[in-house]
Amino acid sequence: MPTVCLGEAILDLVCERPVADPAEADTFRPHFGGAAGNVAYAAAAHGADVALAGGAGDDPWGRWLRARLERVGVDLRWFALIEGLATPIALVTTDADGEPSFSIYGDGIAATIEALSGRVEQAVEASDALFFGTNTMVGSAERGLTLAARRRAIELGRPIVFDPNLRPARWPAPAEAAAAATAVVPGAFLVRTNHAEAEAMTGEADPGRAAEALAARGARLVVVTLGADGAILRGEAEADVPGVAAQVRSTVGAGDALMGLLLARAAAAGYSPGAVRDALPDAVAEAARATERWGAVA
């Protein structure tokens, strides 16, 4: 059975040159996007049996996204193109340091809600593990779906992989985003955060102490990524992995690339802590390579 990734696929329109201000962008190129979609895509590209539970609009760009997912072998039985909904678009620009700015148009979660209403627990039951983030926890409808999926995974003893992917601007208050993320840590097999997310969720500025705090709250494994400085692992397995040199173009999707490889390796090994530890150096290298391209996935 596959690992099911809960969430959206969207179209990223990327300006493939650095700009000081988004208004300086002149041309944009289409790329696959969406945090959950990126992770599912990357995991499948690394050989994982993975499904994407979500949706997009039944329009040319939704069909383009679906074709990309099919090409790498993502299981789409829980993914739907919804008639009457437009596939959401993110206009993406990056500055000289590769840091992105996003302007998102359309509702990427609406299609996911419609695609999974009444079916999200079935998706979990038909899967070996569950992956999700907080993008499907902002509004009450999608939060209900996400928490129902998590609850069913816990009931069935399925491993849960949680990547907060905090976007505070989407929430009424940043503290609400961090609180919602922290609340679903208990029972997770793996939590993956970046340094800022770990600090927001724990109040600990030191990444090692933040990782240990998340493990103490009920995660078996915690990975905190540190950008160019690599990543650390705490919990039932431990590792400190240095960064990998890269010629950075854009950091868009680097964390998703890392997460996709970790998910693929963990799934192949039956979700053992040692598999995550052993895969982390390759995952850090994968994230570095992702920063050298403009799109989130290859």
Secondary structure by P-SEA (a helix, b strand, c coil): cccccccbbbbbbcccccccccccccbbbbbbbcaaaaaaaaaaaaccbbbbcccccccaaaaaaaaaaaaaccccccccccccccccccccccccccbbbbbbccccaaaaaaaccccaaaaaaaccbbbbcccccccaaaaaaaaaaaaaaaaaccbbbbbccccccccccaaaaaaaaaaacccccbbbbcaaaaaaacccccaaaaaaaaaaacccbbbbbcccccccccccccbbbbbbbcccccccaaaaaaaaaaaaaaaaacccaaaaaaaaaaaaaaaaaaaacccccc
